[in-house]
Amino acid sequence: MLSRSLWILPALPALGVLVNGLLGTSWRERRIAVVASGSVGLALAAAVGFLAELLSRPPGERRIAVRLYRWLSEGPLAVDVGFLLDPLSMAMVLVVLFVGFLIHIYSADYMRGDPGFRRYFVCLNLFVFFMLVLVLADNLVVTFAGWEGVGLCSYLLIGFHHERKRACDAGRKAFVVNRIGDFGFLLGILLAAGAFGTVRYGGIAAVLEADPSFPTAVAAAVALLLFVGAVGKSAQFPLHVWLPDAMEGPTPVSALIHAATMVNAGVYLLCRISPLLEKAPAVLPVIAAVGLATALYAALAALGQRDIKRVLAYSTVSQIGYMFVAVGCGLYSAGMFHLVAHGIFKGLLFLAAGAVIHALGGEQDLGRMGGLGKEMPAVSLPFLAGILALAGVFPFAGFFSKDAILWGSLGRYGAAFWLAGFAGAVLTALYSAKLLSAFTGRKGHPGPLHRPGPVLTMPLAVLGACALLAGAGGLPLFTEDTLFARFLDMPAGAHGAGGPALEAALAAGQLIVIVAVLFAATRRFARSRKAPSPAFLADGFGIDRLYGLLFVRPLAALARFSFAAVERRVVDGAVNGLGALSMALGRASARFQSGMVRRYAASLAAGAFALIGLGLYFSGGF
Amino acid sequence: MNIALPEVDLATLLPEGILLTTAAAILFLRGARANGTALAAAMAAAAVSLLLSLFPYPGAAGGTFDGLVGKDAAALLFLVLTDLAALAAMALSRQETGGDENGETYYGLVLFALLGMHVMVFARDLLVIFLGMEILALPLYVLAGFDRGRKEGMEGSVKYFLLGGFSSALFLLGTALYYGAAGTTGMGGLSASPAAPVLLAAGLALVVAALGFKITAVPFHMWAPDVYEGAPLGVAALLSAAPKAAAFAVLLRIGLAVPGAGTDFLPWACAVMAGASMAVGNLAALRQENLVRMLAYSGVAQGGYMLMGLPALAGDGSPALAFYLLVYILMNLGAFAVAVTVAGGKGGSLKIGDLSGLASRRPLVAFAMAVFMVSLAGLPPTGGFFAKFYMFKAALGEGWLFLVLLAVGMTVVSLFYYLRVVAVMYMTEDKGGRAVPAGAPLAGGLAALLALATLATGILPSWIFQGIGRVFP
């Protein structure tokens, strides 16, 4: 009964968009915020209802599928607008709505007094709507619709402060870079439609199951094209360049879109098409390699940043890299678990950072923070929980998820791969320490603090508790058969390079190293805060400059070039390039479109005669 | 002497009766608030007419006046389309008629024009069609020059009048030749092998030429940019869509009613006009700096795409054409609605450059405009994509491969000028551009509504297309 009304999940935020968008023009902020948060809250309540319904069924039958209507039917290919709720999409829905709900509440205070208050909440609700469409879609086309929709909202919200040039530039950059990934996605959809005759996830899986001799190369090509889309959306190397700039958006937006939900869509998509990946296992190492390279690289880049939000942004890129590693190891449930855990603790870290920035009157430089721990305990305690989860300290959520990924990579790709992954984890601890140093040591800022109110700190407390409790999904320890994996019920990759004893030993070793690094580095960062940037680990090993040289400047040039090219070359070039014809036509029409009525009449007459001639020719008149 | 009186069933003509009465009554309105009253009355009349055709009452369909008038399901569909276009165009006109002491007559004239289109749509006889075309044309000549303060307006009106008279003469001559060949001016009175196929072909060619004038098909299109530019924006919006719908209804009737010798050139005639319109319209639009002139050429090109449906009548041509018309009305009038909201009294002289930085000044209006441009360019997820999709598919199904190739090529060309508008709105800084006038809430609301409708036709295309398909036998 409940299952038939799956559409209600996306419908509620859409209703919020309509109500606030059409009726809210003269409403007070409070009412707008209540409508927007309320719509997401109701959707969350509905989602919990669906979760209960799913859990009440036996494990094999936990799926609710609804077909709303047929969108397009052309020959054998039929595209329906249909939703699918299975444990995989349920996990995503819960993350989107739970974190989304808290961020809506948080934003009500954070955005208070902003002239664009209503626009902000309309965009935010619209984002939640599209994200739910993306997640619930039962086929590639509807996923793509949601995919483009969240991209649009992201673009609108990054450039929310459109009076700031940097914000507009960042929005534009995100837009352009994402088009590259989307192009791959689109090609992937077309190829899938051609090769499988369906774009439904279930249909593709059925084709692969029914036809064992299905060409692996085709499956691999589809998977790789979709992977390109995932790389763009999830900001993986080399299409990651838009995410750090996206921090120009309001901080709650960074928390929701650029940490907890949208940027993880790529990981979700790869888990969705896991039958394809299983069919073409040659793609998996590519995914793992891209993920690992991104994880390491972005962790280094995070170290080189001074801006608290940019550290978090690079950290997000790095952590999503770990999720890709998990998928590349065939450990879908570990990847999804890390996604859920990361959604919680990174959302928390962003929100706490927002509270800090708010308290310091817009200060984002880590070098000018410090000693905030004692002054704002309602922020610093949740922040500490988030940091411990990020660094992967037992018993916080990050420990369970990251350990599962590292252990799986050892089994699948060997010790060297594991070592690189572990190095990334150490780097994570280093930049976590850097973040933490804002709260320790001596007071680093002059002037008084604007202490955050309860509307800001309540979501922090809730998320902080979750960052601790969510680790329970990773129990029991040192098995693949965790609670979360049992719920998700996805195929587990084959591994097992050693017994649980070896895994436990490795995990303990990792934990000791990470805690030691975290502890030592926090003290050191707190001491050397005032030192100029190069003192910090040589400015992230000069990665920033290298990065600037390698990516930012070429990209800026590319952006300049593409704008100039699109505007000047392509548009004018098309005009000139269609050249001879266009110019001749232009001259002719200049002569003809002279404004002289007799010319126009002559054209009319000539046309009439031409038609008569055609008629006579056909009817045998001559 | 016995005179057989034709059977007359006036109930069938109820919508037309309402339009005529309201139009006549509006001409007598006087007083300070006449303008607003006229607008409300005219829109109510058009809306009632639309609803009566959309949800037919018993007796709404049927033939009367001895077969001169025949409302079938297809006619009702086209009546809905013309009413929709007129309704939207009137909503756009509030701004421009507000300051005119004769502003109320404007709406009366629009209703008369709408009445003429109704007659064109349901007539089954060339002479009655001619009557409808003249009822349509005369008010439009006046409306085109309604803004007496603008030189371009008067110039455009006179041009339109002269050329319109010329095209009427062509139509009458064609009717005479048709009568000579068929012995009747009725469209049902043709045998499969007429006595004089050559005469019939010549007559039909002239009729098609005159209809081509109404749908701005190349080479009968040249009046369009000048007239649109000079006319009030609401009139330009009306001109760009409603007469096209009526003329296509007539063309469909001609194409469907008279198969056989002397008419077999019609598919080719339409195909040639389609190809020429797509090429000339799209290429000429590339060079335009004036928004309304750009839309005029874009309308020429869009008319070309729609003409592709006529050679494919044996297949899915008719529903594809009707679907295209529906989407075209939504997106093109939407573009005009945006023009009205940002024009601020500039009217037809609005430049594309005037839209620069619109995204930061009026984000919703800019977004709506982006939807219309993307849809006109034929990109998903808007209705424009599916309009082209169904049209190209219908034409391909009937073997018009070269026409489809040309259409696809020209669609790529059109991307440049449609997306340039989007680029101007989103990519350029606002160089202290003109302050956006407050007001025009009716046009703004209409733009929002039409943007949603344009998206909806892209979200529910199969449903709408099948609904339209049921209309055609």
Interface residues (C-beta under 8 A of the other chain):
Chain A: Y69 R70 W71 L72 S73 E74 V81 R119 A145 E148 L156 H162 E163 C168 R172 F563 V566 E567 V570 V571 A574 V575 L578 L581 S582 L585 G586 S589 F592 Q593 G595 V597 R599 Y600 A601 S603 L604 A605 A606 G607 A608 A610 L611 I612 L614 G615 L616 Y617 F618 S619 G620 G621
Chain B: E155 V158 K159 L162 L163 F166 S167 L170 P197 V198 L200 A201 A202 L204 A205 L206 V208 A209 G212 F213 V218 P219 F220 M222 W223 P225 D226 A261 G262 D264 F265 W268 A269 V272 V280 L283 A284 L286 R287 A359 S360 P363 P381 F386 K393 V413 F416 R420 A423 M427 I459 L460 P461 S462 W463
